[in-house]
């Protein structure tokens, strides 16, 4: 059974393919491999993504506190609700409206990495 795909608009945040390609190139300009590419995106997110911000995970409001590394050179959002924390893949994170400043880097990250196995 195939997983439902998110709409292209949601994934790209309305940015053109050309703009996403520019952001990807900026993030990975000196990268040699996926690990260094993830580090490039992490750096851009650390510099430009305004944290914390609120969003919803499975219909529950959470606060995205930070971005962190996960296995397989992937990035995750560290989400908090009350005293509990959960790490959510950036490729699966629902973004709020209005978007937090710097959210274009999440779209570029999603665009730049190959998610199909």
N, C-alpha and C positions, 0 to 999 in steps of 0.2 A: 504494500500500500504506500503510495507516494504521500509525502508531507505536503500540506497546502503551502503554496508559496505566498509570501507577502507581496503586496502590490508594489510595482516598480516605483511608483510615486513615494510610497512610504520608505522604501529602501534608499532612494536617492535624494529624498527631501526636496524634490523639485529641481535639483541641480542638473545641468546639462552633462552629457557624457564627456564633453570637452573639458568642462570645469572640474569634474571628478578626476579625469586623467591628469590635469594640472596639479591638483592637490596630492594625488598619489605620487606623482613624480617628485614633488617637493618633499614628501615624507620619506621616500626611499632612495633619494638621490645617491647616497653613498652606501646603500645596503648591499651586502653580499649574502644572499640567502634569506629564507623566511624569518629566521630569528632576528637578524638585523633589521629586516623590514618591519617586524612587529615593534622593535625598539624605536624605529623612526616614527611610527604612528603614535606610540606611547608618549614620545617627546612632544609631538605636536598637540596631543590631547592634554598633556600636563600644562603646556604653555597657554593654550587657547580655549579649552572647554571650561566654562564657568560652573564650578561646583560649590556647594551642593545644589541639586535641583530635584524637584519632585516629579514622579511619574507613577504609572500603575503597572503592577505585575499581577497577572491573573485577577484583575479587578480590584486589587488592594493597593492603596497609596503607599509608596515607599519613597525614601530619600536616597538618591544616588550620591554617595559620599566621596567615592574615588574610583579611579581606574587602576587595574592591576593586571599582572601577567597570570596566565593559566597554562596548563600543559599544552603541548603541541604548538607553542609559539602563538597562542591566541590571547586576546585581551578580553577582560571581563569588567563589568561595572559592579562595584561593591555597594549593595543596596541594604538599607537599614529600615526597620520598622520596630519601634520600641527598643527593646534590648537585643533583638535578633538581627542577624546579618545574613545575607545570601549573595553569592556571586552569580551574576547573569551574563552570559556571553553577549558581547556588543552586537553580534549579528542578530540576536533575538530580543534585545532590549527595545521596548516600546518607548518612543520619545513623546514628550508632552507637547501641548500647544498652549502658548507659544513655545518655540524651541529655545533651549538654553543657548547663550552665546557660545560659538565654537562648535555647534552640533554638526557643522559641515564636515568636520574631521571624522565623525562617526560614519557618515555617509561615504566618505572617501575610503575609510578602512573597509567597510562592507564591499565597496566597489573593487578595491584593489586586491583583495584576497580571494582565492578560489575556494568556494564552499562546497562544491560538488565533489564527492569522493569517487 
